[in-house]
Amino acid sequence: HHHPQTMAAKWTSLGAAAAAGAAATIAIRAIARRTVASSSRLTIHVYDHCPFCVRIELLAGALGIEYDRVVYGYGEGADPTKCGGTGYGVGPVALTGKKMLPVITGAGVPKGGTLGESLEIASFLCTLAPGCAPATGRGDVADWLKKIAPISSKLTRPRLYKMPVKDWANEGDVAYARWKYSVKMGFDYAAAEAATPELVVEAASIISELAPLLKGGAPGEEATLNEWGFSIDDVLVLPVLRNLTAVKGLTYAPEVQAYLDDWCKATGVETYAKDAL
């Protein structure tokens, strides 16, 4: 240990002392800011079935950030006058003025303590704890997501609203979802259900194409898309795989099944496997 006086004697000019003092103050301020942000517990507001919400729960879990979870009914906050008579209450609208989740709230959360938009939330969470690399923009991952998306919609939309989670606890939640997808977005539930056998085969094939894209993870560790570990790429892909667990008879390539199961286990995110239809 240096004696403070001998340390002080080393500074030959006041300028250096002032600069060191300023640097120390800045460093202390940064540490204090981080401590404030992480010491106050976050609340994550979600729909259980929403892949954008699952992104944030997976990421918080992977980073070891503790949080309180609030789940909303899917019809809460939808305006019946604009939603074909479906919707009720206020729900997420009370948070941001919009019927949109995920949202995080808490002391130290930017924008006055209420932050929406999943990728903004993800970016902020990454400042609280190490453990997640930025997105790479990998073309093969983007192509995979694009390829699975239409098949995933056709398989999951007729099933997710039948999962035994709080999103669908009220009759109005299911009514709103069916109105939104069929009337507003032109989704044909009957046709999608009728096409299940072919869709399941197609989905299994696309899911197997993900296996060679998993470049990281030593034996006995969770697999990752990139060699250098968990990243936002994983945060984008895992929720898609998780929601497809609602589909009975859809089997995943073993590497992909392990990738999903290991990360769900590590982060406390539940799949729909036991309730698959």
Residue pairs with C-beta under 8 A, 6 or more apart in sequence:
8 17
11 17
11 20
34 127
34 128
36 107
36 108
37 108
37 109
37 127
37 128
38 65
38 108
38 128
38 129
39 108
40 106
40 107
40 108
41 66
41 67
41 68
41 106
42 60
42 65
42 66
42 67
42 68
42 104
42 105
42 106
42 109
43 67
43 68
43 69
43 70
43 104
43 105
43 106
44 53
44 56
44 57
44 60
44 67
44 68
44 69
44 70
44 102
44 103
44 104
45 70
45 72
45 92
45 95
45 101
45 102
45 103
45 104
45 105
46 53
46 54
46 56
46 57
46 69
46 70
46 71
46 72
46 101
46 102
47 53
47 71
47 72
47 74
47 101
47 167
48 71
48 163
48 165
48 166
48 167
49 74
49 160
49 161
49 163
49 165
49 167
49 243
50 101
50 102
50 167
51 239
51 240
51 242
51 243
52 101
52 102
52 118
52 239
53 101
53 102
53 118
54 238
54 239
54 242
54 243
54 269
55 102
55 118
55 122
55 235
55 236
55 238
55 239
56 102
56 104
56 118
56 121
56 122
56 125
57 69
57 267
57 268
57 269
58 234
58 235
58 238
58 239
58 263
58 264
58 267
58 269
59 122
59 125
59 126
59 132
59 235
60 67
60 125
60 267
61 266
61 267
61 268
61 269
62 131
62 132
62 230
62 263
62 266
62 267
63 125
63 126
63 128
63 129
63 130
63 131
63 132
64 129
64 131
65 125
65 128
65 129
67 104
71 165
71 166
71 167
72 91
72 92
72 101
72 166
72 167
73 88
73 89
73 91
73 166
73 167
73 168
73 169
73 170
73 172
73 173
74 161
74 167
74 168
74 173
74 174
74 176
74 177
75 86
75 87
75 88
75 89
75 170
75 172
75 173
75 174
75 175
75 176
75 177
76 87
76 88
76 89
76 90
76 91
76 92
76 99
76 170
76 173
77 87
77 89
77 90
77 91
77 92
77 93
77 94
77 99
78 86
78 87
78 88
78 99
78 176
78 180
79 87
80 86
80 87
80 88
83 176
83 179
83 180
84 179
84 183
85 179
86 172
86 175
86 176
86 179
86 180
87 172
87 176
88 170
88 172
91 99
92 98
92 99
92 100
92 101
92 103
93 99
95 103
95 105
95 114
95 116
96 103
96 114
96 116
98 116
100 116
101 116
102 116
102 118
102 121
103 114
103 115
103 116
103 121
104 114
104 115
104 121
104 124
104 125
105 113
105 114
105 115
106 113
107 113
109 115
109 124
110 124
115 121
115 124
119 232
122 132
122 232
122 235
125 132
126 132
126 134
131 229
131 230
132 230
132 231
132 232
132 235
133 226
133 228
133 229
133 230
133 231
133 232
134 231
134 232
135 231
135 232
135 233
135 236
136 226
136 231
136 233
138 213
138 225
138 226
138 233
140 213
141 213
141 225
141 233
141 236
141 237
144 206
144 209
144 210
144 213
144 237
145 236
145 237
145 240
147 206
147 209
148 203
148 206
148 207
148 240
149 240
151 199
151 202
151 203
151 206
152 203
152 240
152 243
152 244
153 187
154 192
154 195
154 199
155 192
155 196
155 199
155 200
155 203
155 244
155 246
155 247
155 250
156 243
156 244
156 246
156 247
157 181
157 187
157 189
157 192
158 189
158 192
158 193
159 246
159 247
159 276
159 277
160 243
160 246
160 272
161 167
161 168
161 173
161 174
161 177
161 178
162 168
162 277
163 246
163 272
163 275
164 275
167 173
168 174
168 177
178 189
181 187
181 189
182 188
182 189
192 199
200 247
200 249
200 250
203 244
203 247
203 250
204 250
204 251
204 252
204 253
207 241
207 244
207 250
207 252
207 253
207 256
208 252
208 253
208 256
210 237
210 241
210 253
210 256
210 259
211 253
211 255
211 256
213 225
214 223
214 224
214 225
214 255
214 256
214 259
215 224
215 225
215 226
215 227
216 223
216 224
216 225
216 226
216 227
216 228
216 229
217 223
217 224
222 230
222 259
222 262
222 263
222 266
223 255
223 258
223 259
223 262
224 230
224 231
224 234
225 231
225 233
225 234
225 237
226 233
234 263
238 259
238 260
238 263
238 264
241 252
241 256
241 259
241 260
242 260
242 264
242 269
242 271
242 272
243 272
244 250
245 260
245 271
245 272
245 273
245 276
246 272
246 275
246 276
246 277
247 276
247 277
248 276
248 277
249 276
250 276
251 257
252 260
260 271
261 271
263 269
264 270
264 271
